[in-house]
Amino acid sequence: MYLDSNVAVDTPMRHWRLCGRLVLAAASIFAAAVTGQSLRPVLATRAAPLDVAFPGVSALLPHSFEVFRFPLGCPGPCATPRGIRIENRGDELAAGAYDGTTLTLTAQLGYAITSVSGCDATPVPALVVACQVSPGLPLADIAFELAGFAIPELPPQEITYATGWNLIGLPAGTLAAETVGPLYTPRSAGEGYEVLPAGAALEAGRGYWAYFDRPTTLQLAEVGPVSARLQLPAGRWALVGNPGQAPVAVIGLAIVVIYDEAAQAFTYSLLIPPGHGAWVYPLQGGTFTLSSGLP
């Protein structure tokens, strides 16, 4: 599912400075990991494994295999690239994301992940399940199944935010009424921030600064995996937000920085978790996709 947006969030981030070497290095790693990835049609029969570099996202096709493989070879001396191989034993498409530590499986709306083997993924059934799995040498094997479920039967997906400032991004229909004070998002044109009152309806695909005076849990609206297209100008920081319930990757030549609320520091990331936002610095302007792996 795609959520189209023409919002230009183009204000620079004044307090974040990156030297030229870090910019070029991060851009090279990012381009190697996520550019050029294409979305594939659903297959009716089991196919040979298809490779996706991790950290990354991908569609997990029915009755097919997918391989998340370390993009730059093995850390240390080894002859065989390491990674994980995932088998979708269900009849429906699902989204997968892997960052080298956490595998996240997300079903389409109306379906649920009912079982997972090869890693400890609980609870099931659920719309979203995550488990810790280390890249195998040559590959670690994971398999999962799906079934149709009415949404009220599934446990809700909840995101807990730390005390203090958080970069958030929420699916359409999610309320952030627990914020203390207003929300801040860069203006569509020009510098400065647009100020929204706490509890205001937020725009999916856009990122916001929010302040919580205590650890706060929000329940995400049930939308499943969602992708979004954004028009972003080159050379300006843009604040984007995850529009769905699955991790998304920014497809395009850009640097992506997320905020670690616990450490109160910024860090590079190729994936934006559900419920969160990120600063994106496009190295060239144009259309960028926040991809969950599903069209």
N, C-alpha and C positions, 0 to 999 in steps of 0.2 A: 504494500500500500504506500502510495506517495502522498505527501502533504506539500502542495506547492506554495511557495512564498516568494514575494518580491521585496521583502523587507531588506533594506540596506543598513546594516548595523556597522558603521564604518568609522567610529571615533577611535583615535589612538588610545592606547592604555599608557598613561603618562608615567605611572610608577614602575613599569616593567621595562627594563632595558636589556637588549640582547646584543652581544658583540657580533661582528661579522662572521667570525669563525664558527660560533655556535649556530648562527642562522643557517650557514651553508651545510654544516654537518647534520643538523636536524632535518633540513630539507632533503638531503640525500637519503637518509635513513627512511624518512616518510615516503618519498617517492618510490623507493625500492619495495616498500611494504604494501602500499595500498593503491598506487596509481595503476591504471591499465586493467584493473579487475572488472570483469563483465558479469552481468547478471544472466543466469542461464535459464532456459525454459525447463518446465517440469518434465521429467522422464518417466515413461510408463513402465520401464523395466530396469533392473539393476545395471548400473554402469560401472566402468572402471573408475578407481579413485581419481578425483580431480584435486589438484594442489592449490592451496591458498596459503600465502605467507602469514605467519602470526608475529606480532599481534595483528588481528584482522577479524573480519566478519564475512559470513557467506550464507547463501541459501543452502539448506540441507534437503536434498531432493528425495521424494518418496522412493523406497526400496533401492537406495543407492548409497555409495560410500563417498565420503569427503575426507581429505587429508589436510590438516593444518601442519605445515612443515616450517621449521626454523629457516628464515630466508637467507641467512649468511653462512650456512653450514653449521657444523657442530662447534659449540664452545670447547676449546681445547682440541687435542689431537684425536680425531676419529674419522673413519672412512665413510660412514653412512650417516646422512642427515637424520636428525631426530625430530619427533613431532608426535601427533596423535591422529588416529584414523577413527572417524565417526560413521556409524551405520544407522541410517534412518530406516527402521523396520515398519514404519507406518505408511498409510496411504495418502498422507497430506504433507505439504511443504512446511518446514519449520526454519527458524533462523538460528544460527550458531555464531558465537563469538569466543575467541580464545586469546588470552594475553600471555600465555606461557605458564600461567599458574592456575587461573580460574577459567573453566569452561562454562559458558552460559547458554542454555537451550531455551528458546522461546517459541511457543506454539502460536499459530494464528488465532484470532478471536473466534470463539466458539469451539476450540479444541484445547486439549491439555496434554502435557507430557505425563504419561501414566507409569512408565518404568524406565530406569536407566541402569545399565550394567557396565562395570569397568571403573566406576568411581562412586564415591559416596554422595549421592544427590537426594536430599530429603528436604521438605516432604513432597511426596507425589500422591495423587495427581495435582498438578499445578500448571498455571499458564507459563510461569518462568521457573526454571530450576537452575541451580549453580552448584558446581562441585570442584574440589581441588584435584588437579591431575597434573603430574609432571610429564614433560615430553619424554617419550620412550626412545630407546635406541634398539632397533630402527624406529619402531612406532608403538605407541600405546593404543590399545583397542577399546573403544567406547561404543555402546549400542543403546538405542532408545526406541520407545514406541509411543504412539499418540492415539487418542480417541476423542470423539465428539463429546463435549460437556456443556451444560448450561452454566453461564457465568456465576450465578448465585451458589453453585455447588463447589466452586473453587475458592481456596484461600486467597485473600486480597494480597496484592503486592504493596509492600510498605517500604518507605525510605526514611532512615533516621539521620537527621542533621545534627552536627555538633553545635555546642554553644558558641555564639559569635557569628562572624560573617561567613556566608556560604554562597557559592555560585550555583544557582539552581536553574533547571530547565524542566518543564513539566508537560505531560500530555494535555491536549485540549480537554477541558472539563474538570481539571484538578484545581482545587482551591488551596491557596497558601495562607489561610486565615490566621495561622498561629505565629506569623511573623510579628516582630515588635518594631513598630515604626514602618515607614514606607519602603517600597521596593525601588531599585534603581536599574535602569537599562540605558545604554547609549542612545542618543537621539538618532533619528533616521538620517538627518543631514546636519553637518556641523558638529562642533565639539560640545561636551557637556553631557549630562544625563537627564533622561526623562524620569520624573518621579511619579510613582503610582501608589495609591493607598494600600495598606495591608488588606488582603482579601479580594483585591481586584482580579478580574479575569485575565489570565496570562496568555500570551500568544505562543502556540506550539512552534518550536524551532528557534525561539529567541531565548537568550540567556538573561538572568537577572541576579543582581546582588540582593541578598536577603539577610536580615539579622535575626537571630533567635537568642532569647535570654536564658534558654535551658535546652538540653537535648530534646529535639522535637521530631515526632514521627508523622509523616503524611502518607495517606493512602492514594496511590496513583489511580487515575481513571482507567477503566478497563478498555484498552484500545489495541493491545497486542503489539507486535513489531511495526514500527512506522518509520518510513524514510522521508526526507524532505529535501527540496532543492532551494538553494538560496543564491541570489546574485550578490557577489562581494567584489568590491574594488581592490586593486592591487595596492600593496604598501600601507594598508591601514588595518589596525586591529579591529576585529569584529567579535561581538559577544553572542555566541549561539547557544542553543539549548537542545537537549535530547528530547525529541517530540513523542517518543513512545515508551514501551516497556522493555525493550531489548537494547543492549549496548550498540552504539553507532560509531562508525568510522567516517572521518572527513575525506571524501574522495576528491582529489585535486592537489595541486602543488601548493602546499601550505604548511605552516608550523602550527601545531596545536598544543596549547598549554592549559592544564586544569589546575584547580586550587585544592590543595590538601588542607582541609579545615582543621584537622587535629594538629598538624605541624605549622599551620598558618603560613604556608609557603606555596609557591608555584612550582609545577613540575611538568616536563614534557610527557605527552601521552598520545598514543595512536587511537585509543578508544575513549568515548565519552559514556560514562555509566548512566543508566536510567535515573531520572530525577536530578541530573546535574547539568551544568553549563560549562563552557570552555571559551577561552580566548583563541581566535584563529587569525593568523597573519598570512594572507594570500600573497604568494610570490608573483602571481599573475592574476589579473582580474578575470571575472567570468562567472559561470555557473558552477557551484559546488554542491555536492550531494552529501547529506548526512545519511549514510547508508546503514540500515539494519541487516543487510544481506538479502532482503526481500524487495521485489519491485512494488 
